[in-house]
Amino acid sequence: MKKEILINLELDETQTPTAMSWNTSDATEGDMPCKAMQLCVWDPKEKSSLRVDLWTKDFYKEEMDLFILQNIMTMADSYERATHKKELADILRTMGKEFGNKAGITYT
């Protein structure tokens, strides 16, 4: 079975996103709007991560702080689930908490 993730962008004259949405080939609810996204894929041939980071003009700095914090914390969870290396995952969590403290965000 083939599934697709679709990303839709509206760009201004400088190629900056003004609106974004995403959808999947089997979704029933239609496009889901978003203000930021990070897409990271692993290239096995080059043994490197390839990334696309996008955010809209109206994505505020406070939202970016929370977005990055949540990504750090969920990255730690994903890493622990995949590797069962809790000690290393906890290093990411500690880093996330320090980031949140500096940004004025309490993450539970």
MODELLER restraints for C-alpha pairs under 7 A, 6 or more apart:
rsr = mdl.restraints
at = mdl.atoms
rsr.add(forms.Gaussian(group=physical.xy_distance, feature=features.Distance(at['CA:3:A'], at['CA:25:A']), mean=5.69, stdev=0.5))
rsr.add(forms.Gaussian(group=physical.xy_distance, feature=features.Distance(at['CA:4:A'], at['CA:24:A']), mean=5.53, stdev=0.5))
rsr.add(forms.Gaussian(group=physical.xy_distance, feature=features.Distance(at['CA:4:A'], at['CA:25:A']), mean=5.05, stdev=0.5))
rsr.add(forms.Gaussian(group=physical.xy_distance, feature=features.Distance(at['CA:5:A'], at['CA:23:A']), mean=5.88, stdev=0.5))
rsr.add(forms.Gaussian(group=physical.xy_distance, feature=features.Distance(at['CA:5:A'], at['CA:24:A']), mean=4.47, stdev=0.5))
rsr.add(forms.Gaussian(group=physical.xy_distance, feature=features.Distance(at['CA:5:A'], at['CA:25:A']), mean=6.43, stdev=0.5))
rsr.add(forms.Gaussian(group=physical.xy_distance, feature=features.Distance(at['CA:6:A'], at['CA:22:A']), mean=5.46, stdev=0.5))
rsr.add(forms.Gaussian(group=physical.xy_distance, feature=features.Distance(at['CA:6:A'], at['CA:23:A']), mean=5.08, stdev=0.5))
rsr.add(forms.Gaussian(group=physical.xy_distance, feature=features.Distance(at['CA:6:A'], at['CA:24:A']), mean=5.76, stdev=0.5))
rsr.add(forms.Gaussian(group=physical.xy_distance, feature=features.Distance(at['CA:7:A'], at['CA:21:A']), mean=6.02, stdev=0.5))
rsr.add(forms.Gaussian(group=physical.xy_distance, feature=features.Distance(at['CA:7:A'], at['CA:22:A']), mean=4.46, stdev=0.5))
rsr.add(forms.Gaussian(group=physical.xy_distance, feature=features.Distance(at['CA:7:A'], at['CA:23:A']), mean=6.62, stdev=0.5))
rsr.add(forms.Gaussian(group=physical.xy_distance, feature=features.Distance(at['CA:8:A'], at['CA:20:A']), mean=5.61, stdev=0.5))
rsr.add(forms.Gaussian(group=physical.xy_distance, feature=features.Distance(at['CA:8:A'], at['CA:21:A']), mean=5.21, stdev=0.5))
rsr.add(forms.Gaussian(group=physical.xy_distance, feature=features.Distance(at['CA:8:A'], at['CA:22:A']), mean=5.94, stdev=0.5))
rsr.add(forms.Gaussian(group=physical.xy_distance, feature=features.Distance(at['CA:9:A'], at['CA:17:A']), mean=6.26, stdev=0.5))
rsr.add(forms.Gaussian(group=physical.xy_distance, feature=features.Distance(at['CA:9:A'], at['CA:19:A']), mean=5.97, stdev=0.5))
rsr.add(forms.Gaussian(group=physical.xy_distance, feature=features.Distance(at['CA:9:A'], at['CA:20:A']), mean=4.66, stdev=0.5))
rsr.add(forms.Gaussian(group=physical.xy_distance, feature=features.Distance(at['CA:9:A'], at['CA:21:A']), mean=6.75, stdev=0.5))
rsr.add(forms.Gaussian(group=physical.xy_distance, feature=features.Distance(at['CA:10:A'], at['CA:17:A']), mean=5.60, stdev=0.5))
rsr.add(forms.Gaussian(group=physical.xy_distance, feature=features.Distance(at['CA:10:A'], at['CA:18:A']), mean=5.57, stdev=0.5))
rsr.add(forms.Gaussian(group=physical.xy_distance, feature=features.Distance(at['CA:10:A'], at['CA:19:A']), mean=5.07, stdev=0.5))
rsr.add(forms.Gaussian(group=physical.xy_distance, feature=features.Distance(at['CA:10:A'], at['CA:20:A']), mean=6.31, stdev=0.5))
rsr.add(forms.Gaussian(group=physical.xy_distance, feature=features.Distance(at['CA:11:A'], at['CA:17:A']), mean=4.41, stdev=0.5))
rsr.add(forms.Gaussian(group=physical.xy_distance, feature=features.Distance(at['CA:11:A'], at['CA:18:A']), mean=5.49, stdev=0.5))
rsr.add(forms.Gaussian(group=physical.xy_distance, feature=features.Distance(at['CA:12:A'], at['CA:18:A']), mean=6.38, stdev=0.5))
rsr.add(forms.Gaussian(group=physical.xy_distance, feature=features.Distance(at['CA:17:A'], at['CA:55:A']), mean=6.53, stdev=0.5))
rsr.add(forms.Gaussian(group=physical.xy_distance, feature=features.Distance(at['CA:17:A'], at['CA:56:A']), mean=4.86, stdev=0.5))
rsr.add(forms.Gaussian(group=physical.xy_distance, feature=features.Distance(at['CA:17:A'], at['CA:57:A']), mean=6.60, stdev=0.5))
rsr.add(forms.Gaussian(group=physical.xy_distance, feature=features.Distance(at['CA:18:A'], at['CA:56:A']), mean=5.07, stdev=0.5))
rsr.add(forms.Gaussian(group=physical.xy_distance, feature=features.Distance(at['CA:18:A'], at['CA:57:A']), mean=5.76, stdev=0.5))
rsr.add(forms.Gaussian(group=physical.xy_distance, feature=features.Distance(at['CA:19:A'], at['CA:35:A']), mean=6.98, stdev=0.5))
rsr.add(forms.Gaussian(group=physical.xy_distance, feature=features.Distance(at['CA:19:A'], at['CA:56:A']), mean=6.05, stdev=0.5))
rsr.add(forms.Gaussian(group=physical.xy_distance, feature=features.Distance(at['CA:20:A'], at['CA:33:A']), mean=5.86, stdev=0.5))
rsr.add(forms.Gaussian(group=physical.xy_distance, feature=features.Distance(at['CA:20:A'], at['CA:34:A']), mean=5.58, stdev=0.5))
rsr.add(forms.Gaussian(group=physical.xy_distance, feature=features.Distance(at['CA:20:A'], at['CA:35:A']), mean=6.29, stdev=0.5))
rsr.add(forms.Gaussian(group=physical.xy_distance, feature=features.Distance(at['CA:21:A'], at['CA:31:A']), mean=5.82, stdev=0.5))
rsr.add(forms.Gaussian(group=physical.xy_distance, feature=features.Distance(at['CA:21:A'], at['CA:32:A']), mean=5.15, stdev=0.5))
rsr.add(forms.Gaussian(group=physical.xy_distance, feature=features.Distance(at['CA:21:A'], at['CA:33:A']), mean=4.02, stdev=0.5))
rsr.add(forms.Gaussian(group=physical.xy_distance, feature=features.Distance(at['CA:21:A'], at['CA:34:A']), mean=5.36, stdev=0.5))
rsr.add(forms.Gaussian(group=physical.xy_distance, feature=features.Distance(at['CA:22:A'], at['CA:31:A']), mean=5.52, stdev=0.5))
rsr.add(forms.Gaussian(group=physical.xy_distance, feature=features.Distance(at['CA:22:A'], at['CA:32:A']), mean=5.31, stdev=0.5))
rsr.add(forms.Gaussian(group=physical.xy_distance, feature=features.Distance(at['CA:22:A'], at['CA:33:A']), mean=6.52, stdev=0.5))
rsr.add(forms.Gaussian(group=physical.xy_distance, feature=features.Distance(at['CA:23:A'], at['CA:30:A']), mean=6.62, stdev=0.5))
rsr.add(forms.Gaussian(group=physical.xy_distance, feature=features.Distance(at['CA:23:A'], at['CA:31:A']), mean=5.07, stdev=0.5))
rsr.add(forms.Gaussian(group=physical.xy_distance, feature=features.Distance(at['CA:23:A'], at['CA:32:A']), mean=6.18, stdev=0.5))
rsr.add(forms.Gaussian(group=physical.xy_distance, feature=features.Distance(at['CA:35:A'], at['CA:55:A']), mean=5.59, stdev=0.5))
rsr.add(forms.Gaussian(group=physical.xy_distance, feature=features.Distance(at['CA:35:A'], at['CA:56:A']), mean=5.38, stdev=0.5))
rsr.add(forms.Gaussian(group=physical.xy_distance, feature=features.Distance(at['CA:35:A'], at['CA:59:A']), mean=5.97, stdev=0.5))
rsr.add(forms.Gaussian(group=physical.xy_distance, feature=features.Distance(at['CA:36:A'], at['CA:54:A']), mean=5.54, stdev=0.5))
rsr.add(forms.Gaussian(group=physical.xy_distance, feature=features.Distance(at['CA:36:A'], at['CA:55:A']), mean=4.02, stdev=0.5))
rsr.add(forms.Gaussian(group=physical.xy_distance, feature=features.Distance(at['CA:36:A'], at['CA:56:A']), mean=6.37, stdev=0.5))
rsr.add(forms.Gaussian(group=physical.xy_distance, feature=features.Distance(at['CA:37:A'], at['CA:53:A']), mean=5.98, stdev=0.5))
rsr.add(forms.Gaussian(group=physical.xy_distance, feature=features.Distance(at['CA:37:A'], at['CA:54:A']), mean=5.39, stdev=0.5))
rsr.add(forms.Gaussian(group=physical.xy_distance, feature=features.Distance(at['CA:37:A'], at['CA:55:A']), mean=6.41, stdev=0.5))
rsr.add(forms.Gaussian(group=physical.xy_distance, feature=features.Distance(at['CA:38:A'], at['CA:52:A']), mean=5.79, stdev=0.5))
rsr.add(forms.Gaussian(group=physical.xy_distance, feature=features.Distance(at['CA:38:A'], at['CA:53:A']), mean=4.57, stdev=0.5))
rsr.add(forms.Gaussian(group=physical.xy_distance, feature=features.Distance(at['CA:38:A'], at['CA:54:A']), mean=6.47, stdev=0.5))
rsr.add(forms.Gaussian(group=physical.xy_distance, feature=features.Distance(at['CA:39:A'], at['CA:51:A']), mean=5.51, stdev=0.5))
rsr.add(forms.Gaussian(group=physical.xy_distance, feature=features.Distance(at['CA:39:A'], at['CA:52:A']), mean=5.11, stdev=0.5))
rsr.add(forms.Gaussian(group=physical.xy_distance, feature=features.Distance(at['CA:39:A'], at['CA:53:A']), mean=6.46, stdev=0.5))
rsr.add(forms.Gaussian(group=physical.xy_distance, feature=features.Distance(at['CA:40:A'], at['CA:49:A']), mean=6.39, stdev=0.5))
rsr.add(forms.Gaussian(group=physical.xy_distance, feature=features.Distance(at['CA:40:A'], at['CA:50:A']), mean=5.60, stdev=0.5))
rsr.add(forms.Gaussian(group=physical.xy_distance, feature=features.Distance(at['CA:40:A'], at['CA:51:A']), mean=4.40, stdev=0.5))
rsr.add(forms.Gaussian(group=physical.xy_distance, feature=features.Distance(at['CA:40:A'], at['CA:52:A']), mean=6.55, stdev=0.5))
rsr.add(forms.Gaussian(group=physical.xy_distance, feature=features.Distance(at['CA:41:A'], at['CA:49:A']), mean=5.62, stdev=0.5))
rsr.add(forms.Gaussian(group=physical.xy_distance, feature=features.Distance(at['CA:41:A'], at['CA:50:A']), mean=5.29, stdev=0.5))
rsr.add(forms.Gaussian(group=physical.xy_distance, feature=features.Distance(at['CA:41:A'], at['CA:51:A']), mean=6.49, stdev=0.5))
rsr.add(forms.Gaussian(group=physical.xy_distance, feature=features.Distance(at['CA:42:A'], at['CA:48:A']), mean=5.90, stdev=0.5))
rsr.add(forms.Gaussian(group=physical.xy_distance, feature=features.Distance(at['CA:42:A'], at['CA:49:A']), mean=4.65, stdev=0.5))
rsr.add(forms.Gaussian(group=physical.xy_distance, feature=features.Distance(at['CA:42:A'], at['CA:50:A']), mean=6.26, stdev=0.5))
rsr.add(forms.Gaussian(group=physical.xy_distance, feature=features.Distance(at['CA:43:A'], at['CA:49:A']), mean=6.06, stdev=0.5))
rsr.add(forms.Gaussian(group=physical.xy_distance, feature=features.Distance(at['CA:43:A'], at['CA:50:A']), mean=6.90, stdev=0.5))
rsr.add(forms.Gaussian(group=physical.xy_distance, feature=features.Distance(at['CA:65:A'], at['CA:103:A']), mean=6.55, stdev=0.5))
rsr.add(forms.Gaussian(group=physical.xy_distance, feature=features.Distance(at['CA:69:A'], at['CA:96:A']), mean=5.78, stdev=0.5))
rsr.add(forms.Gaussian(group=physical.xy_distance, feature=features.Distance(at['CA:69:A'], at['CA:99:A']), mean=6.93, stdev=0.5))
rsr.add(forms.Gaussian(group=physical.xy_distance, feature=features.Distance(at['CA:69:A'], at['CA:100:A']), mean=6.32, stdev=0.5))
rsr.add(forms.Gaussian(group=physical.xy_distance, feature=features.Distance(at['CA:72:A'], at['CA:92:A']), mean=6.73, stdev=0.5))
rsr.add(forms.Gaussian(group=physical.xy_distance, feature=features.Distance(at['CA:72:A'], at['CA:96:A']), mean=5.75, stdev=0.5))
rsr.add(forms.Gaussian(group=physical.xy_distance, feature=features.Distance(at['CA:73:A'], at['CA:93:A']), mean=5.69, stdev=0.5))
rsr.add(forms.Gaussian(group=physical.xy_distance, feature=features.Distance(at['CA:73:A'], at['CA:96:A']), mean=6.15, stdev=0.5))
rsr.add(forms.Gaussian(group=physical.xy_distance, feature=features.Distance(at['CA:76:A'], at['CA:89:A']), mean=4.73, stdev=0.5))
rsr.add(forms.Gaussian(group=physical.xy_distance, feature=features.Distance(at['CA:76:A'], at['CA:92:A']), mean=5.58, stdev=0.5))
rsr.add(forms.Gaussian(group=physical.xy_distance, feature=features.Distance(at['CA:76:A'], at['CA:93:A']), mean=6.16, stdev=0.5))
rsr.add(forms.Gaussian(group=physical.xy_distance, feature=features.Distance(at['CA:77:A'], at['CA:89:A']), mean=6.88, stdev=0.5))
rsr.add(forms.Gaussian(group=physical.xy_distance, feature=features.Distance(at['CA:79:A'], at['CA:89:A']), mean=6.27, stdev=0.5))
rsr.add(forms.Gaussian(group=physical.xy_distance, feature=features.Distance(at['CA:80:A'], at['CA:86:A']), mean=5.54, stdev=0.5))
rsr.add(forms.Gaussian(group=physical.xy_distance, feature=features.Distance(at['CA:80:A'], at['CA:89:A']), mean=5.56, stdev=0.5))
rsr.add(forms.Gaussian(group=physical.xy_distance, feature=features.Distance(at['CA:97:A'], at['CA:107:A']), mean=6.96, stdev=0.5))
rsr.add(forms.Gaussian(group=physical.xy_distance, feature=features.Distance(at['CA:100:A'], at['CA:106:A']), mean=6.11, stdev=0.5))
rsr.add(forms.Gaussian(group=physical.xy_distance, feature=features.Distance(at['CA:100:A'], at['CA:107:A']), mean=6.84, stdev=0.5))
